[in-house]
Amino acid sequence: MKARRRTGPTDVMKAIVYERDGGICVRCTTRHDLTIHHRVNRGMGGAREPWINQAHNLLTACTKCNSWFEDHPRESYENGWKVRQPQLPGEVAVLYPDGRLYLLIPDGVRRTTVAAAR
């Protein structure tokens, strides 16, 4: 039987994302049951894109919020937790728990854009 090809982010990339996000879920701020969330879904034709597993397409999310993102697409797209193609994840700001919008950079840095008016 052929070994299954790994298509997710590397352990190093996961560590970069967890550190950038402060080790908390970017939506509810819990520190429990954390996972990596892809802003552009791998299953929507994105799996072949070289940036799909780079930090600007990844967020730290708990398993509950990861499911919530899928169940509440309008809010998820509005807050940058999900990104619609053909937009690229580096072009769409993400709302973080501190109420600010950040642009995410492929190397794992986030840059403040403007304070969210929410």
Beta strands, then each sheet from edge to edge (+ up, - down):
strand 1: 34-38
strand 2: 58-62
strand 3: 94-95
strand 4: 100-104
strand 5: 110-115
sheet 1: 1+ 2-
sheet 2: 3+ 4- 5+
end
